[in-house]
Amino acid sequence: MAEMIAISLSAKVAATLSRGAAADISSLVTVRSGIAAAARDLELLRAFLRFADSCRGADALVSAWVDQIRDVGFELEDAADEYAFLSGGGFVRACANFGAWVALARRLGKARARLRDLSDAKERYGIRQAEASASSSAPDGGTGPVVGQKLAEAAHFVEHGEIVGVAAHRRLLMKWLTEDLDSRRSLVAVCGMGGVGKTTLVTSVYKEVAASRYFDCAAWVSVSKNFTTDDLLRKIAKELHRDARAGMPDIDEMDYRSLVEALHGHLANKRYLLLLDDVWDANAWYEIRNALVDDGTGSRIIITTRSQDVASLAASTRIIMLEPLREQEAWSLFCNTTFRKDDNRECPHHLEHWAVKILGRCCGLPLAIVSVGNLLALKDRTEFAWKNVHDCLDWNESSVRGIGQVSSILNLSIDDLPYHLKRCLLYCSIYPEDFLIKRKILIRLWIAEGYIEEKGQGTLEEIADDYLNQLVQRSLLQVTLKNEFGRVKRLCIHDLIRDLILQRSMKEGFIVFSKCSPALESSKKIRHLILDRCETDHITVPKLTSIRSFNAFMADMDSSVLSGFRLLTVLNLWFVQIDKLPSSLTNLLNLRYLGIRSTLIEELPQELGKLHHLQTLDTKWSMVQRLPPSIAKLKSLRHLILYRRRSADFRYPGPGSAIVFPQGLQNLTCLQTLKYVEADENMVKSLGSLKHMKSLELFGVHESILVHLPSSISKMSGLLRLGIVSRDANVSLDLEPFSQPPIKLQRLSLTGMLARGKLPSWVGRLDSLVQLRLCSSELKGDSIGLLSSLPRLLHLTLNNAYSDKSLTFPEGCFPVLKKLSLHDLPNLSHVEFQKGSLVHLNELILGRCDLTEIPQGIENLTQLDNLELFEMPSEMIQKIQDGETLQGNYEDSQRTTTVKNIHWYNGQLLQKTIYTNLFTVQM
């Protein structure tokens, strides 16, 4: 964290000192030069701070020193923020605030003096990189790498009962190693988060295969994070000679070339098995592969890793992704470990309650389950003793021996992160347990916090997306849902990872999280404050100039508490039980993000335009009805999402409505996202100034607006998503006049009657289009043909959009389509899928169509896994039910389709699932 402060401050100072409005007066009090000098001092300390951050847990003296450096860094960052504020109003305002300049210069001088003292103290107390490095690597069992090495070695002696839930993976590994007839040397990868059981799984397989003598020789090697090529080759050579009684060469004296030659000689014409455990970097493979001969004997290399990037060294068909254990498997492992001395290995009935609660804290992680099971095995079998274990359970490295190992292993993954990824991960500690994180919102928050650094030609959003993917690849964030592009849509954090980053965030002053009234000390340097559903009516908050973000879960909270904050970077208001944001909000001059999504707030402050740094305004599903005219002053705004809910009942949100944007939209030239706004002539003309637009949703479009829309959109060269909703059913959307259509579009949604019952001809040239949704379009059959050859179209939805009675999909059409939805087509009575059409279709949705027969040729959809029928005629449903012959284990599972029959009955939505072979039904 200290290194992160140094880098963040350097960037902030560069931006701050570019302001020249008050240069003359600020130089009188040496503020400008003082900030720059302090930033240079921290920059010189950066290399040491990186080292110090990594060994804080192993050295109390280093930890205390880094904490103080961090506090000074916060003070300097505050000074840079205040300088930016004071210099932002011009020379006259600067003179009026002369007293503030003097006070700022005084604080800055004290901070620089503290920084100099701490720099001297580093030498005075012997805080040196070489010595600390040696201590941190000492084999005392307290550091992550040493603990990891010991656990890896212990995997050779794991009892059979402690290997649970991986039987299928074990069989697959055995097949790849001993039944694969490919004579080429090949890689197999097992990937997953720390503690998930990768080493235990592969070691059990390794031992069995090595003992079978299927391979001529075998070696098991643990790869350290800071490996050297020569040392890794020596480890492999020693392992290969482990069973040799004589003739072992003097490996320790060999250089790289000699080691490679020795391994070549030993492995020549042999089928060998090599297990490389816990590989952190793909370079470990690249740097040793020349020493591993590939002479067509069928040799195999197994790699275990936490990184999906490293796992991709193996072919995609030779990768196993290990996940935490399911509930039943976790219970089995828990009982086998905790009650290993009992014949039945069952949990006594009176302890089941606490056993379930303790097991829940392990979150399916085998290492955690075994660790806590070993601890409980030593305790009395009383509810009192087990309750104490539950209440005191702490995964900290300093906690009970065995339990702390879990933290050591998981912390290795966090410590391995570069500073820019580490701070993004720590930010995720703001989310509650099991919270589904939305990708778009998360990256906007990162940007608002200033965590994303501009690089090359990419936008901040694209760079943030890359950061997020890197955290996923390292198994620190878990993907729960992907969109049609294969990109992350929703994520979550494993509970144990969340516990660790929450501890770090709170310890280092990165975040304060409270479920009650917090006691905030003005002397404490806090960067983030989370208030979760506070029940108090009032919170006394002293004047703090150090808070950077304030995520307020403000149920039943007096909104006036916000007025005490001046230098916030991010403000989230979730589930706020107030109908109006206080005007004091506009005093938060550094506010970057304002999110009031899904709240009952009806009104925004009239002086919203004072928030010149605001980047994101998200009012989706709030009760906000209008925007203040001052919003046109928000020239830094990048994302504006507006959609008003019509009902205060969250259970029944119903359809929402768009919001009218006041005059001045053309001023917001940084806008990339503009969603759910009511279109009028002036607004549509203004769109031409928004050349950075990527996502645009317009409501209330009518003929007079369409005259200007093509010209405006043609200037948005990077537009990726476009939605157009007509004002009413009488409006005819004539989109043909687009002289320069948005050819980079990936998503297109059109709601309203299309002119002449046809799609505009340029739609056929949208080679990047992935998702198309048409609603109330009144299309004719020939328009479908225009879409049929789009090379990347994955999802097609026709909702009340097709007027003909018959719809035929000819051979070769829709070559990559995976999802087709035909909904609310009352005239449609015949659908035919010819052979060779929709060859990749996986999901078909039919809703409220007049189809009494099963679509003709549905057996030609060889990849169809899911068929959803919503309020379809009973004749079709009956024919599918009559053909339902598949129960339990089906003979032809590859032709099995899951059919969901959904319909309303007595005010309830009912669903019945049928598993059937549609080919036999057709026959």
N, C-alpha and C positions, 0 to 999 in steps of 0.2 A: 504493500500500500504506500510506503514512503516513496518508492520509486515512481509510483503512479502520480503522486502529488507533484514531484519534481517535473515530470513530463507535462502534466496538466497545466501547471503554473507557467511553464515556458511558453506553451501555446497561448495561454490567456494573456500573458504579458505582451507577446508579439501583437495580438489584436488590440490590446488596451493602449499601448504606446503609439499605435498608428493614428490615434486621435490627436489632433493638433489644436483643438478649439481653445484650450486653456493652457497651452504650453508655456506661455510667458509667466503666468502666476504660479503654476505648479513648480516651475523651476526655482522660484523664489524660496520655496520651502523644501526643495530637494526631493520632492516626492517622486517625480518621474525618474530621476537618476537612481534614487534609492531602490525603487521596485526593480529596475533593470539589473542593478548590481546584485540584489538578493537572488534574483532568478538565475544569474550566472553562477553564484555560489552553489545553489542547489544543483544546477546542471553539472558542475564539477563533481558533486557527490553522487551522481546518478549510478555510476558503476558500482560504487560501494554499497549504495542503498539497495540495489538489486540483490547483491549477496546477502546483506543484512536481513532483508525481508524473508529470504529463503531459510535462514537458520535461527529465526526468532524463538521458535519453540525449543531449541536445543541449548540456548544460552540466555539466561535471565538478564545479564548485563546488556547484551546486544538488544534484547527486546525492550528494555527500559529506554535505551538510547534512541531506538527507532521511534518509540512512542513520542518522545519529546521532539524529535525532528519533524514528525508528522504534525504535531501541534503548531510548530513554527510555520510549517508549510501552509497550514490552514490560515494562520494570521496573515501571511503574505498574500494568499489568494483573496482574503477579505479586503486587503488594502488595494489590490488590483481592481476588485469589483467596485469599491468605493471611489477609486480614481476615475473609473469609467463613468460612474454616475455624476460625479462633480464636474467632470470635464465635458459632459454631454450637452450642457445648456449654453455653451458659448462663454465669451470673456466676461460679459456683464454678470451673468449668473455666478461665474467663478468668483468674481470680486465680492458679490453678496454673501458667498459662503466662505469668506476668508478664514473665519474661525474654525470651520470644518477642515480646511486645508492644514491649518496649524496642528490641529488635533491628530489628523491623519499622519502628518510628518513625524509627530512625537511617537505614535504607535509603531510606525514603520521603523524608526530608529531603534526602539526597544526590541523589535523582532529581529532586526539584523544583528544586534548585539548578542541576542540569545543564540542565533545561528553560529556566530563566530565562537562563542563559548562552547557550544556543543561540538563544533569541529575540533577545537583544542582538546576537549575532554576525550574525544575518540583516541587520541594518542596518549593522553595522560593516564587513562585507565586500561591501556593495552588492548583496545578493541581493534584487532587487526584481522584482515581477511585470511591470511595464511593460517594463523593460529585457530581462528574460529572454524575454518574449513576443516582443519584436522580434527577438532573436537566433534564437529558435526558428523564426521564419518566414523567416529570411534565405535567399536563394536559393543556398545552398551545396551543394545536392544531397545533403546528409546527412540531411535529415529526411524522414519518410514522405510528407507531402503533396506536397513538391516532387518527390520521386522518382516518386510516382504520376502527377503531372502530366506529367513528362517521358516516362514509359512510355506514357501515354495518347496523347500527341502522336506518339510513335514508331510507334504502331500504324498510322498512315497510310502507313508506308514498309516494313512487314513484307513479306518475300519470300513468294511463293506456297508455297514448300516448308516454311515455318514455320507454315502453317495446316493442321493435321492433325486428323483425327478429328471434324470438325464438319460434314461434307458434308451430312448429313441436316438438321441445324439450319439450315444456310445455305439449303438449298432451301426449308425451311419459312418462314424469314424473307422470302425473295424472294416467296413465294406470298402471304404476309400483306400485303406492301407493294404489290405490283403486280397481283395477280390477285383480290384481295378487292374485290367490287363494292359493298360497303357505302359509301354516300356520306357517312356521318357521320365526324367526326374520331374517331380511335380510338387507344388506347395499346397498345403491344407491350412486354413486359418480358423481359429476359434476366437470370437470377439465378444466383448461384453464389459460392463462396468466393473470396477474393482470390487473384489469380494463375492462375485457372482458364481464362482466355482469353476473357472476356466482351467486353472492348474490342476485341481483335483480330478476333473474329467479326463483331461488328456494324459495325465500321469498314470491313471488307472489303466487306460488303454495302452499306453506305452509299455507299462510293466508286463501286461499280458502278451503283447505282440513280441516284445524283445525276448521273453521267456520261450516263445514258441519256435524260435530259431528260423522264422520265416525270412528275416533279414540276416545278412552275414554279420553285420555289426550295427551298434546303436549308440547314440549319445544323447543325454539329457542335459541341457545347459540353460541356466538362468541368465538373462541378459540384463545388465544393470542400465539405469538411465544414462549414466555418464561413461558408457563403455568406450574402450579403445579397440581398434581393429585387431591389433596384435594380441591383446589380452583375451579377446573373444575367441580368436583362433587357437590360443593356447588352451583355453577351457575345453574347446571341442576336441582337440588332440588328446588331452588328458582323459577325457571321458571315453574316447574310443579305445584307449589303452588301459581302462580301469581294470579289466579282467586279465590283462597280460601279466604274467609272473616275471618275465624277463624280456629284455630286448627293447625296453621303452627308451626312446631317444631323449637327450637332454633338452627338453622343450623350452625350459625357462631361459636358455641362452640363445635361442633362435630369433632372428629378425623376421620381418614380414615375408620376404622372399623364401627363406628357408622353411617357414611354417607352411606356406602354400605348397612347396615342393614335397614336404613330408606328408601332408594330407593327401596330395595327389597320389603319392606312392602307396599310401595305406588304403585308400578307397578305390584304387583302380580295379575294375572288373568285379566290384562288390556291389551287392544290393544293400544299401545302408538306410537307416532311419535316424533322423536328427530332429530333436524337439528343442525349439528355441522359445523359452518361456518368458512372458512379459516383455515383449518387444515394444518400445516406445517410438522408435523412429525407423522409417523404411530404409534409411541409410545403413542400418545394421545388416540388412540382407544384401544390399548392393555392394557393400564393402567386403563381404566374405564369400559371395557366390562363386567367384573365380576359383576359390580353393575347393569347391565341392563339385567333383567331376560328374558329368552327365554322359555316361557311356551306354545308355540303353538297357540298364539292368533293372529298371523299375524302382529306383530309390525314391524315398518320400521325406519331405520336410514338413513338420508341424510348427505353426507359429501361434502363440496366444498373445493377444493384444487388447488394449482398451480402445484403440483407435481404429475406426472404420477405414481410414486412409491406409493404414498399414495392412489391414485385413484384405484390402483390394489388391495386394500383391498376388494373392491366389485367384484362380478363376472363380467367377461368380457362382459356379456350380460346386465349388469346394470350400464354401464359407459357412460356418455355423455361428449364428447369433444367439448367445445365451441370454435369457431373460430371468429376472427374479422368480423364485418358486411360486407356484400357485398355492392357494390356501391349504389344500389337503396335503400336498407334498411338503410344505413348510411344517405342518403339524407332525407329519411322520418323522422328519429330520429332528425336530425339537424333542420328540419323545425318545427317539433312538439315542440322542445325546444326553439328555437330562436323566433318563432312567435306564442307562445302559447296564447297570448292575442288576436290574430286575429281570426276571425271566420273561414276563409278558411285555415289558417296556411300554406300559400304559400309564397315563397320567391319572392320579387319584381323583375321584370325583370332587372332593372338597377343594382341590387346587385348580380346577378347570377354569374358573372365572379369571383368576390372576394369570394363569398360563396363557389364555387367549389375549389378555391385555398386553402382557409382556411380548408375546409373539407378534402382536400388531406393531410394536415399536421396531421390530426387525425388518419389516417391509419386504419379506420374502428373500432377503439376502442371506445365502448360506453361511458366509463367514460370521455375520452377526448372530444368526441362530445358534451356531455351534459355540460361539463365544459366550453367549448368555446361558446356553444350556450347561456348559462346563461350570459356570458360576453357580447356577441353581443346584447343580448336583452336589455342591458342598454345603448347601443351606439346609436348615431344618425343614421338614415337610409340613409346615404350618402356614395358615393363611397370613399370619402376622409377618413371618419372615419373607414370604413371597411378595407381600404388599410393600415391604420396605425396599426390596430389590426393584420393584416397579417404580416406586416413588423416587428412588435415588439413581435410576438408570441414566447413565451419562456416557455418551460415546467419545468423550474427550480423551486425548492421548494420555493425560495425567490420571485418568480414573483407574479402577481396579484392573489389575494385570489380566490380560486376555480381552477384556472389553475395549481397552485402549487400542488394541491392535486393529480393530475395525476402523477407528479414526485414522490411524497411521497409514493404512492402505488406501483409504479414500482420499486422504489429504495429499497423497502423492500426485493424484490426478490434478488437484487444484494447484499445487505448487509448480507443476510442470507448465502452467499456462503463462504466456507472455502477459505483460501488464495490461494491454488493451483488452484481452479476453478475460482476464481475472476480474477487472472492475465490472465488466458486463455481467459476468456470472454472479458476483456478489450482489449486484443490483436485484437479481431475481429473488433474493431472500425476502423482498417485500411481499411476496405472494403467499397466501395461506396454504396449508397442507392440501394436497390433491386438487389444487386450483388449475383449471385448464387455461393456459396462457395463450392469448391470440398473438400470432407472429407480428402482424402489422402494428398493433398497439405497442408491443414490446420494443420494436426497433425505433418507433417514433419517440418513445421515452428515452432510449439510449441516446438518440440524437439530441433531444432536448437537454439532457444532462451534459452534453459535450463530450461523450465518450467515443464518438466516431470521428476519426481523422480523415480528412480529404486525401485521396490518393489517386493519381492519374486522372482519367476521364470519367470514372465512375461517380454516380451521385452518392450522397451520404446514405440514402436508403439502400442502395446496392451494396455498399461497403458493410453496412450493418447486417444485411442479409447474409453476407459472407461470414461475418463474425458469428452469427447465430448457427450457421451450418457447421462451422468449426467446433463449436461447443457440442453440437449433436454428434459429430464424427468422433469426438473424444469421450462419448458416453456420459457426459455431464448433464445434458438435457435430453429428455426422451420425447420422441415424436408420437403423438396420439392420433393425428389426422393429417392427411396430405390433400392438396387440392388437385384439380384436373391437370395441372402442369407438373405434378410430382413434387411440388414445393411444399414445405412445411406450412401447415395452417394452424394447428393447435399443438401445444407442447405442455409437458409437466416436468416437475423436478422430483426425483426419487427422494423420499422423506429423509433418509439419512444424509444425502447430499445437502438437502435444504437445512437440516440441523447444523451441519458443519459450516456452511456459508453464513447462516444466521449468527452463529457464535462468533465467527470472524468479523462480520459486519459490526456487531455490537461492541466487541472488544476493541476494535480499531476506530470506533467513532464514525463508522461509515453509515450506519443506520441505527436508530433507536426505535424499538417496536414496543408498543404498550397497548394493553387492553383496558387500561384504566387511566385515571388522571396522572400524567407524568410529572415528576419533579425535575424540572429543567433548570440546571444551574448555568448562569450566564458565563461562568468561567470554563465550562466544558465545551470543547469544540465538537459540534455535532454536524454531520453533513446531511443526514436524512432522518426524518422523524415520521414514524408510522403510528397513527392513532386508530385502533381497531374497535369500532363500535363502542366508543366511550359512553358511559351512562351518566356521567356527571353533567350538571347544567352549566358549569363554568370552569374554565381552565385558566389559571393565572400563568401567563407566559412572560418572562422577563424579556427585555430587548435583546434579541440575538441577531448578530450580523453574520453569523457563520453558517446558518442553515441553508442548504442548497436545494433540498426537495422535501416536500411535505405531502405525503399521501394520506389524505384524511378520510377515514371511514367514519362519517360524522353523524351517525344516527343519534337523534335527540341531543345534538350538541349546539350550543350557542355559537352562531357563525361569527360573532364579533371577535372571537379569539384570533381570527385570521389577520386582524388589523395590526398585530404586533410584529408581523414579519415583513421585511423589506427586500431581502436579497434571495428570494426563493428562485430556484431554477425550474422546478416542476411542481405542479399542484394537481392532484387527482382528487376528485370528490365523487365517491361511489356510494350509492344508496343514501344520498343526503335527504333528510326529511324536512327540507325547507323549500319554499317556493321562489325565493329570490336570493341571488348572490349579493353579498354586501358591497357597497360602493368602495369600501376600503380595499377590496381585492385589487383595484387598479393602482394601488400604491406598491404592488409587488413588481417593481420595474424590471426585474430579471426573470420574470416568469416566462417559461418556454412552452409549457404544455398545460392546457386547461381541458380537463375531461369531466363532463357531467353526464355521461352516457347512462341511460336507464335510471334517471332520477326524476323527482317531481318538480324540479326547478322550472319556473315559467318565464323568468325575466333575467336578462344579463345587464350588467351595469352600463349606464349610458356613456360613461367615459372609458369604455373598453379599449378605445384606440390609444390610450396611454401605454398600453403594454406593447411597446415597440419591438420587444424581442420574442413575442409569442410566435411559435412555429406551428402548433397544432391546436385547433379548437374543435372539440368533438362533443356535439350535443345530441347525438343519435338516441332516439327513444326517450328523450326528455320531453318536457312540456313547453319548451321554449317556442313561442309563436312568431316572434319577429326579432330582427337583429338591429342593434343600435346603429345609426348612421356613421358613428365614429369607427366602425369596423374597417372602413375603407382606408384607415391610416395604418393598418397592420401590414406593413410592407415586408416583414420577415415571414409572414404566414405561408406555410408549405402545404398544410392539410386542413381542409375545412369540410367537416361531415355534419350535415344538418338533416334531421328527419324527426318530425314531431309526432309523438304518440297522442292519440285522441282520448284515451281512457286512462284514468289514474289506477285502474286495477291491473296489476302486473300479471295476473293470471290470464287475462284476456287482452293482450295488447291491440289486437285487431289491425287493420290497415292503418298506416301512418299517412302523414301529408308532408309535402315539401314546404320550404320557407322562402319567402321573397328576399332577394338580396337588394339592399339599398343602392343608391348611386355610388359610383366610384370603384367598381370591380376591376377596372383596367389598371388601378394602382397596385394591385396585388400580383406583381409580376413573378414572384417566386412560387406561386401556387402550382402544386403537382396533383393535388386531389381536390376535387370540388364535387360533392355528392348531394343529391336530393335537394336541388334548388329549383324554385319556380322560375320558369323562363319567361322573359318579356323581350321586346325588341331592343331596348337599350342594353340590357344585360348580354344578349347574344352578340351584339356588335362589340361589346367590351371583351368578349372571349378572345378576340383576335390578338389581344396584347399578352395573353397567357401562353407564351410559347413553350413553357416547360411542363405543360399539362400532360399527365399520364393517365389519370382516371377521371372521367367526366360523366355525371348523371343529371339529365335535364328532365323536368316535369312540366306539364302544361304547354307543350309545344303545339303551335297551330300554323296555318298556312303563311301568315304574314311574317312569322319568325323564320320559316324555312328559307326565305329569300336570302337572309343574311348568314344562316348557319354554315353552309358549305365554305364560304370565304373564311369564316373564323376558324373552323376546325382544320382547314387545309394548312394553317400556320402552325399547328401543333404537330411537329414532325415526330415527336416521341410518344404520341397517344397510343396507349395499350388497351384501355378499357373505355367503352362508350355505351351509354344507356340513354335512350330517347323514349319518353312516354307522352303520348298525345293528350291534348286537353280533354277531349271527349270522343265519343264514337263517330261523330260527324266529321271529324278532321281527317283529311286524306294526306298521309305522309308521302310526299314525293321527294325521294332522296336521290333520284337519278342525276340531278345537276352537279353533284360533287365532281368538279374538274380535277381536283387532286385528292382522291379519297385517302383516308388514314390507313395506308396499306400495312402498317405494323400492328394493327389491331390483333389482340389475342382473345378478347371477349367482346361480344356485341349483343346487346339486348334492345329489341324494338317492340314497343307496345302501342298498337294503334293500326288502323286500316291502312295498308300500303296501296299507293296509287296503282291502278290498273291490275290489282291483284298479283303484282310481281315484285320480287326483290330487285333492287337496283343492280344493274349489270356488273358494277365494280365489286360486288360481294364475291363474285367468282374469282377475283384476283387476290383475295385476302389469304395468302399462303401461310400466314402465321396464325390464323384464326383457330383457336382451340375450343372455344365454347360459344354457342349461338342459341339465343333464346328469343322466340317469336311468339307474341301474344296478340290475339284479336286482329290478326293480319289479313284474313280472308284470302289466303294464297290459293292459286291454281296449281295443278299438278306439274306444269312445266318449270315452276320455280324450284321445286325440289331437285330437279335435274341440275340446276345451276350450282347447288351445294354438293352434289354427289362426288365430285372429284377433288374437293378441298383436301390437301395432303396431310393436314395436321388436326383436322376437326375431330375431337374426342367426345364432346357432349353436344347433343342436339335436342332442343325442347320445342315442341309445337303445342302451344296452349291456346285453344280456340283460334287457331291460326290457319286452318286448312278447310276449305269449303267443299271439295269434291267428295264423291261417295267412295271412290276407290283409290288406293295408294299402293303402287308397285315399286319395289326396290330391285332394279335389274342387276345382272351379273357385273361385278367390278365396282359397284358404287360404294361410297363411304369406306374407303380402304382401311382406315384406322379407327373408325368410330367405336367407342366402348359403351356409351350410354345413350339410349334413345327413349324420349318421353313423348307420348302422344296422349294429350289430355284435353278433355272438353271439346271433342270433335263429334257433335251429334249426328252429322251426315255420314260419317265414315262407317261403312258397312262391310268393306272388303279390304284386307291387307294381304299382300303377297311378298314373300321373300324368295327371290329366285336363287338358284344355286350359284355360289360364288359372290354373293352380296354380303355386306356387313360381316366380313370374315373374322373380325376381332370383337364383335359385339358381346359384351359381358352382361349388360343389364338392360332390360326392356320394361318400360312402364306404360301400361294402358289404363286410362281412366276416363270414365264417362263417355265412352264411344259406343256406337250402335253395332257392335260386333257380336253376333250370335254364334259365329264359328271361330274355332281356333285359327289364327292367321295361317294362311296357306304357305307351305314351305318353311314353317318354323323349324323343322328338323334340319334345315340347311344352316341354321345359326349354331355352328358346332362349338362355339366358345360361350354359349349362353349359360350362365350360372344362376341368374336371378330373373324371375318374371314377377312383376308386381301388378296386380289387378285391383283397381280402385273403383268400386261401385259399377262393375261391369255387368252386362246382362246375365241372368241366371242360367241361360242355355249354355253359354260358354263355360261357366264355372262347373256345371253339371258334367259336361263332357270331359273336363280335366279330372274331376273327381271319379268318374266312372273308369278312367284309365289309370287311376292311382294304384300301382302294384308294388311300389318300392317301400319296404319296411325294413328297418334295421340295416343289415349288411346287403347292399345291392350288388348284383353281379357286374353291371356295367356302370360303375360309379362315375366314369368320365362323361357319360351322357346324362347324368342326373341334373335336373334343374330344380331349384327351390322356388316354389310358387307361393306368393303371399296374396291371399284373398282378403281385401280390406273393404268394409262397408259400415254404414251407420245403422244402428238398431236401437230403437227406444232412446235416442239421444246419446248413445255411446258408440264409440268407434271400436269395432271388433275386428280381429285379425285371426285367420286360420292359415297355417303353413302346411303346404303339401310338397312332398318330395316325389318327383315323377320323371319318367323318361318321355319327353315330349315326342320323340320319334315313334315310340310304340303307341302313344295316344293318337297320333295322326294316322297310323296304319289301321 
